[in-house]
Amino acid sequence: MSARLHWETDGADWPHRAASRFVSSSGLLWHVQHWRRSAPVVVLIHGTGASSHSWRDMVPLLEPHCELVLMDLPGHAFTSMPVGGPSSSMMSMSGMAQALAALFDVLAIRPTLVVGHSAGAAVAVRMCLDHLIQPRSLLSINGALTPLEGLSGRIFSPLAKVLTLAPLVPELFAWRAAGPAVLDRLIHGTGSTLNPEGVSLYRQLVSNPGHAAGALGMMANWDLPKLWRDLPHLMTPLNLVVGANDHIVSPDTGLRVASALTAQPRPVVQTLPGLGHLAHEEAPELIAARIVSTLGQS
């Protein structure tokens, strides 16, 4: 098993460390951050290769308005890897959805609004489609909700599966990603510009073999074609926020998803000019305002 991050050392300066705790559920030890208050419950789900850190600047903007819950997904940052490693069924979309629902039961929360970024939006939608949660609404930030098209779609998942099974690949990836030039290219490839703290936190994550293994496992086990086929049956209102400069998920995806939601009124797609795939880290105040507005409409 690839070496993982250690909370006492790697997490010594983790954003909002005082709100962190570790919770056992589904055979995992989850890193959870929880701000309790008598208010609607908002859950934030990060995307592949990210972690709870990606919401750091939104927390002070949201916490006065709601009970706020965020976590590291299985195999990411400080949440443990499932038994079976990156190839575990828990790393699939449906497996992760079930594991998150079990975690919510342990935390005794019933989400009012679930916000997902990229693959995190796919997990949130899967949870609703599988009747694991019943929030009043969902909010997708650059949601990865459609299958990869063309040659990329035929190659990406099989290649990720092969890489996940190769024992030294996470170590090699982490070693390469630790270089400043490589990390700069990775972030630039999202279409986003991050502040120095954001860059430093991503360097800490991507240079860790355990976290790299978690990200690869999540990519290898993803079934977006099934999600796309099931999407028309989604009954939960889905709000869509799109960064116009997103280089990972095409900005046109929002319109495709909106057209596919035939079981509910067609949602308005909010496009944010100049922002990339990590829009919530670039302009947390804009995303937080949308979340607060959505809460008011729920």
C-alpha positions as CSV (number, residue, x, y, z in Angstrom):
1,M,0.0,0.0,0.0
2,S,1.3,3.5,-0.9
3,A,2.5,5.7,1.9
4,R,-0.3,8.0,3.1
5,L,-0.4,11.4,4.7
6,H,-0.1,11.6,8.5
7,W,-2.4,13.9,10.4
8,E,-0.1,14.9,13.2
9,T,2.7,16.0,10.7
10,D,1.2,16.6,7.3
11,G,-2.1,17.9,8.8
12,A,-0.4,20.2,11.4
13,D,-1.4,23.4,9.4
14,W,-4.4,22.0,7.6
15,P,-7.1,24.6,6.9
16,H,-9.7,24.7,9.7
17,R,-7.9,22.0,11.6
18,A,-9.9,22.8,14.8
19,A,-13.1,21.6,13.0
20,S,-11.5,18.3,12.0
21,R,-12.3,14.9,13.5
22,F,-12.0,11.3,12.4
23,V,-15.0,9.1,12.1
24,S,-15.2,5.3,11.5
25,S,-17.8,4.2,8.9
26,S,-17.9,1.5,6.2
27,G,-14.5,0.1,7.3
28,L,-12.9,3.5,6.7
29,L,-11.5,6.2,8.9
30,W,-12.9,9.4,7.5
31,H,-11.4,12.9,7.9
32,V,-14.5,15.1,8.4
33,Q,-14.9,18.8,9.2
34,H,-18.2,19.7,10.8
35,W,-19.6,23.0,11.9
36,R,-22.7,22.4,14.0
37,R,-25.6,24.9,14.3
38,S,-29.4,24.9,14.2
39,A,-29.7,25.6,10.5
40,P,-30.1,23.8,7.2
41,V,-27.4,21.2,6.6
42,V,-25.1,21.8,3.6
43,V,-22.6,19.1,2.5
44,L,-19.6,19.9,0.3
45,I,-18.1,17.1,-1.8
46,H,-14.8,17.6,-3.5
47,G,-13.6,16.2,-6.8
48,T,-11.0,13.6,-7.9
49,G,-7.5,14.4,-6.6
50,A,-8.7,17.2,-4.4
51,S,-9.7,17.2,-0.7
52,S,-11.5,19.1,2.0
53,H,-8.9,21.9,1.6
54,S,-10.5,23.0,-1.6
55,W,-13.5,24.6,0.3
56,R,-11.3,26.4,2.8
57,D,-12.1,30.0,1.7
58,M,-15.8,29.3,1.5
59,V,-16.2,28.0,5.0
60,P,-16.3,31.4,6.8
61,L,-18.7,32.7,4.1
62,L,-21.1,29.7,4.6
63,E,-20.8,28.7,8.2
64,P,-23.0,31.6,9.6
65,H,-25.9,30.4,7.3
66,C,-25.9,26.6,7.8
67,E,-24.6,23.5,9.5
68,L,-21.7,22.7,7.3
69,V,-20.1,19.3,6.6
70,L,-17.2,18.4,4.4
71,M,-14.9,15.4,4.2
72,D,-12.0,13.8,2.3
73,L,-13.3,11.1,0.0
74,P,-12.0,7.5,0.3
75,G,-8.3,7.2,-0.5
76,H,-8.0,11.0,-0.6
77,A,-5.9,13.2,1.7
78,F,-6.5,12.0,5.3
79,T,-9.4,9.5,4.7
80,S,-8.1,5.9,4.6
81,M,-8.1,3.7,1.5
82,P,-10.7,0.9,1.4
83,V,-9.7,-2.7,1.9
84,G,-8.7,-3.9,-1.6
85,G,-6.9,-0.6,-2.4
86,P,-7.6,1.5,-5.4
87,S,-9.4,-1.4,-7.2
88,S,-12.0,-1.7,-4.4
89,S,-15.7,-1.5,-5.4
90,M,-16.0,1.4,-2.9
91,M,-13.9,3.5,-5.3
92,S,-16.7,3.2,-7.9
93,M,-19.3,5.9,-8.1
94,S,-22.1,3.8,-6.7
95,G,-19.7,2.4,-4.0
96,M,-18.7,5.8,-3.0
97,A,-22.3,7.0,-2.9
98,Q,-23.2,4.2,-0.5
99,A,-20.2,4.8,1.7
100,L,-21.1,8.5,1.9
101,A,-24.7,7.7,2.8
102,A,-23.5,5.4,5.6
103,L,-21.2,8.2,6.8
104,F,-24.1,10.6,6.9
105,D,-26.0,8.1,9.1
106,V,-23.1,7.9,11.5
107,L,-22.9,11.7,11.6
108,A,-26.7,11.8,12.1
109,I,-27.2,14.4,9.3
110,R,-29.9,14.8,6.6
111,P,-28.6,17.2,4.0
112,T,-30.7,20.1,2.9
113,L,-28.4,21.0,0.0
114,V,-25.5,18.9,-1.4
115,V,-22.8,20.8,-3.3
116,G,-20.4,18.8,-5.5
117,H,-17.4,19.9,-7.5
118,S,-16.5,18.0,-10.7
119,A,-16.7,14.2,-9.8
120,G,-18.1,15.2,-6.4
121,A,-21.2,16.4,-8.3
122,A,-21.5,13.0,-9.9
123,V,-21.4,11.3,-6.5
124,A,-24.1,13.7,-5.2
125,V,-26.3,12.9,-8.3
126,R,-25.7,9.2,-7.9
127,M,-26.8,9.3,-4.3
128,C,-30.1,11.0,-5.2
129,L,-30.7,8.6,-8.1
130,D,-30.1,5.6,-5.8
131,H,-32.5,7.1,-3.2
132,L,-29.7,7.2,-0.6
133,I,-30.4,10.9,0.3
134,Q,-33.3,13.3,-0.2
135,P,-31.9,16.8,-0.2
136,R,-34.1,19.7,-1.3
137,S,-31.6,20.5,-4.0
138,L,-28.2,19.8,-5.5
139,L,-25.6,22.3,-6.7
140,S,-23.0,21.2,-9.3
141,I,-19.8,23.2,-9.8
142,N,-18.2,22.2,-13.1
143,G,-19.8,18.8,-12.6
144,A,-18.3,15.8,-14.4
145,L,-21.7,14.4,-15.3
146,T,-21.3,13.3,-18.9
147,P,-19.1,10.6,-20.5
148,L,-15.8,11.4,-22.1
149,E,-16.3,11.6,-25.8
150,G,-14.4,10.2,-28.8
151,L,-10.9,8.6,-28.4
152,S,-10.5,9.9,-24.8
153,G,-13.6,8.1,-23.7
154,R,-12.4,4.8,-25.2
155,I,-8.9,5.0,-23.7
156,F,-9.2,6.9,-20.4
157,S,-10.9,4.4,-18.1
158,P,-9.0,1.3,-19.3
159,L,-5.7,3.2,-19.0
160,A,-6.6,4.3,-15.5
161,K,-7.4,0.7,-14.5
162,V,-4.0,-0.4,-15.8
163,L,-2.2,2.4,-14.0
164,T,-4.0,1.6,-10.8
165,L,-2.9,-2.0,-10.9
166,A,0.7,-1.2,-11.5
167,P,2.3,-1.0,-7.9
168,L,4.8,1.7,-8.6
169,V,2.6,4.1,-10.6
170,P,1.4,6.2,-7.6
171,E,4.9,6.6,-6.3
172,L,6.2,7.6,-9.8
173,F,3.3,10.0,-10.3
174,A,3.8,11.6,-6.9
175,W,7.6,11.9,-7.5
176,R,7.0,13.7,-10.8
177,A,4.1,15.9,-9.5
178,A,6.3,17.2,-6.6
179,G,8.3,19.2,-9.1
180,P,7.1,22.9,-9.3
181,A,7.0,23.0,-13.1
182,V,4.9,19.8,-13.2
183,L,2.4,21.1,-10.6
184,D,2.2,24.4,-12.4
185,R,1.3,22.7,-15.6
186,L,-1.3,20.6,-13.8
187,I,-3.0,23.6,-12.3
188,H,-2.7,25.6,-15.5
189,G,-4.4,22.8,-17.3
190,T,-7.5,23.3,-15.2
191,G,-7.9,26.8,-16.6
192,S,-7.8,28.2,-13.0
193,T,-5.3,30.5,-11.2
194,L,-4.8,29.7,-7.5
195,N,-3.2,31.7,-4.7
196,P,0.1,30.5,-3.2
197,E,-1.7,28.7,-0.3
198,G,-3.8,26.7,-2.8
199,V,-0.8,25.8,-4.8
200,S,1.1,24.7,-1.7
201,L,-1.8,22.5,-0.5
202,Y,-2.1,20.8,-3.9
203,R,1.6,20.2,-3.9
204,Q,1.3,18.4,-0.6
205,L,-1.5,16.2,-1.9
206,V,-0.2,15.3,-5.3
207,S,3.3,14.5,-4.1
208,N,1.9,11.9,-1.7
209,P,1.7,8.4,-3.2
210,G,-1.3,7.4,-1.1
211,H,-3.3,10.3,-2.3
212,A,-2.2,9.7,-5.9
213,A,-3.4,6.1,-5.6
214,G,-6.8,7.3,-4.4
215,A,-7.2,9.7,-7.3
216,L,-6.2,7.0,-9.8
217,G,-8.6,4.5,-8.2
218,M,-11.5,6.9,-8.4
219,M,-10.8,7.6,-12.1
220,A,-10.4,3.9,-12.9
221,N,-13.7,2.9,-11.3
222,W,-15.9,5.7,-12.6
223,D,-19.0,4.8,-14.7
224,L,-20.1,8.0,-16.3
225,P,-22.1,6.4,-19.2
226,K,-24.4,4.8,-16.6
227,L,-24.9,8.1,-14.8
228,W,-25.7,9.8,-18.1
229,R,-28.3,7.2,-18.9
230,D,-29.9,7.5,-15.5
231,L,-29.7,11.4,-15.4
232,P,-33.2,12.0,-17.0
233,H,-34.7,10.2,-14.0
234,L,-33.3,12.7,-11.5
235,M,-36.1,14.3,-9.5
236,T,-34.0,16.4,-7.1
237,P,-33.6,20.0,-8.4
238,L,-30.1,20.4,-9.8
239,N,-28.4,23.8,-10.0
240,L,-25.5,24.2,-12.4
241,V,-22.6,26.5,-12.1
242,V,-20.0,26.5,-14.9
243,G,-16.6,28.2,-15.2
244,A,-16.3,29.6,-18.8
245,N,-12.6,28.9,-18.8
246,D,-12.8,25.3,-17.6
247,H,-10.3,23.2,-19.5
248,I,-11.2,19.9,-17.7
249,V,-15.0,19.8,-18.1
250,S,-16.2,21.6,-21.2
251,P,-18.4,24.6,-20.3
252,D,-20.9,23.2,-22.8
253,T,-21.5,20.3,-20.5
254,G,-23.8,22.4,-18.3
255,L,-26.2,23.0,-21.2
256,R,-26.1,19.3,-22.2
257,V,-26.9,18.3,-18.6
258,A,-29.7,20.9,-18.4
259,S,-31.3,19.5,-21.6
260,A,-31.1,15.9,-20.2
261,L,-33.1,16.7,-17.0
262,T,-36.5,15.8,-18.4
263,A,-38.0,14.9,-15.0
264,Q,-37.8,18.4,-13.7
265,P,-38.0,22.0,-14.9
266,R,-35.0,22.9,-17.0
267,P,-32.4,24.6,-14.7
268,V,-30.7,27.8,-15.4
269,V,-27.0,27.4,-16.1
270,Q,-24.9,30.1,-14.3
271,T,-21.7,30.7,-16.3
272,L,-18.8,32.5,-14.5
273,P,-16.6,34.4,-17.0
274,G,-12.9,34.0,-16.6
275,L,-13.0,31.2,-14.1
276,G,-11.7,27.6,-14.7
277,H,-12.3,24.2,-13.3
278,L,-11.4,25.2,-9.8
279,A,-13.8,28.2,-9.8
280,H,-14.8,27.7,-6.2
281,E,-11.2,28.2,-5.1
282,E,-10.6,31.2,-7.5
283,A,-13.8,33.1,-6.5
284,P,-15.2,31.5,-3.3
285,E,-17.4,34.6,-2.6
286,L,-19.3,34.0,-5.9
287,I,-19.9,30.3,-5.2
288,A,-20.8,30.9,-1.6
289,A,-23.3,33.6,-2.6
290,R,-24.9,31.1,-5.0
291,I,-25.1,28.5,-2.3
292,V,-26.8,30.9,0.1
293,S,-29.2,31.9,-2.6
294,T,-30.0,28.3,-3.3
295,L,-30.6,27.6,0.3
296,G,-33.1,30.5,0.4
297,Q,-35.0,29.0,-2.5
298,S,-35.1,25.4,-1.1
